[in-house]
Amino acid sequence: VQLVESGGGLVQPGGSLRLSCAASGSIFGIGAMGWYRQAPGKQRELVATITSGSFANYADSVKGRFTISRDSAKNKVYLAMNSLKPEDTAIYYCNLENYPNYWGQGTQVTVSS
């Protein structure tokens, strides 16, 4: 299983980014898909998840600002991030419920003026 995240970058506070993750390999039933992030010196934390039926759940810190979506036919998951704050700065990773031990290289998001 390979996970490739993309879409990160440097953005000013209040700005927006859209992250993408493509899953490939020997995948049989992805199940829920999720985004996690890890800031320097901190543990990896859950940002958002979306079930196979497109039910979404969010960390309190991103509710109302981030939107997770998926394209199950393409094995892709997306994270639209609006009203970004400096505390959103982190490396963002995607993960699959049924393949929890697989991680990609992540994509760096930096929110700074």
C-alpha positions in Angstrom: 0.0 0.0 0.0 1.4 3.4 -1.0 0.0 6.8 0.2 1.1 10.0 -1.5 0.1 13.3 0.0 0.4 16.6 -1.9 -0.9 20.2 -1.9 1.0 21.6 1.1 2.9 24.9 1.1 3.4 28.2 2.7 0.3 30.3 3.2 -0.5 33.5 5.2 -2.9 33.4 8.2 -6.4 33.4 6.9 -5.4 31.7 3.7 -6.5 28.4 2.2 -5.0 25.1 0.9 -6.4 21.9 -0.5 -4.5 18.7 0.3 -4.8 15.5 -1.7 -3.9 11.9 -0.9 -3.8 9.1 -3.4 -3.8 5.5 -2.2 -2.5 2.7 -4.4 -1.2 -0.9 -4.3 -2.9 -4.0 -3.0 -6.0 -2.4 -1.5 -9.1 -4.4 -0.8 -11.7 -2.3 0.9 -10.2 1.0 2.2 -12.9 1.7 4.8 -12.6 5.1 6.4 -9.9 7.5 5.4 -8.4 10.1 7.5 -6.0 13.0 7.8 -3.5 13.4 10.6 -0.9 16.1 11.4 2.3 16.3 13.4 3.7 19.6 14.5 7.4 19.9 15.5 7.9 18.5 19.0 4.3 17.2 19.2 2.6 13.9 18.8 0.7 13.1 15.6 -3.0 14.0 16.0 -6.1 13.2 14.2 -7.5 16.0 12.1 -10.5 14.5 10.3 -12.0 11.2 9.1 -14.5 10.2 6.5 -16.3 6.9 6.3 -17.0 4.9 3.2 -20.5 6.4 3.4 -19.0 9.9 3.5 -19.8 10.6 7.1 -17.2 13.1 8.3 -15.8 13.8 11.8 -13.4 16.6 12.8 -11.1 17.5 15.6 -12.6 20.5 17.6 -9.6 22.6 16.5 -10.5 22.5 12.8 -14.3 22.3 12.9 -15.9 24.9 10.6 -12.6 25.5 8.8 -11.6 22.2 7.3 -13.6 19.9 5.0 -12.7 16.3 4.3 -14.0 14.6 1.1 -13.2 11.4 -0.8 -13.4 9.9 -4.3 -13.7 6.2 -3.5 -13.5 5.2 -7.2 -10.0 6.8 -7.4 -8.9 5.9 -3.8 -8.3 9.5 -3.0 -9.1 11.7 0.0 -8.9 15.5 0.1 -8.7 18.1 2.9 -9.9 21.6 2.1 -8.4 24.0 4.7 -9.7 27.5 5.1 -9.1 30.3 7.6 -5.7 28.8 8.3 -3.9 29.7 11.6 -0.3 29.5 12.5 -1.1 26.6 14.9 -2.2 24.6 11.8 1.5 24.4 10.8 2.5 20.8 10.6 3.2 17.9 8.3 -0.1 16.4 7.2 -0.5 12.7 6.5 -3.4 10.5 5.3 -4.2 7.1 6.6 -6.6 4.3 5.8 -8.7 2.6 8.5 -8.1 -0.9 7.1 -4.4 -0.4 6.6 -3.4 1.7 9.7 0.3 0.8 9.6 0.9 2.5 6.2 1.9 6.1 6.1 3.1 8.4 3.3 5.8 11.0 3.4 3.3 13.7 4.3 3.0 17.2 3.0 4.2 20.2 4.8 1.8 23.0 5.7 3.3 26.2 7.0 1.0 29.1 8.0 3.0 32.3 8.6 3.1 35.9 7.6 
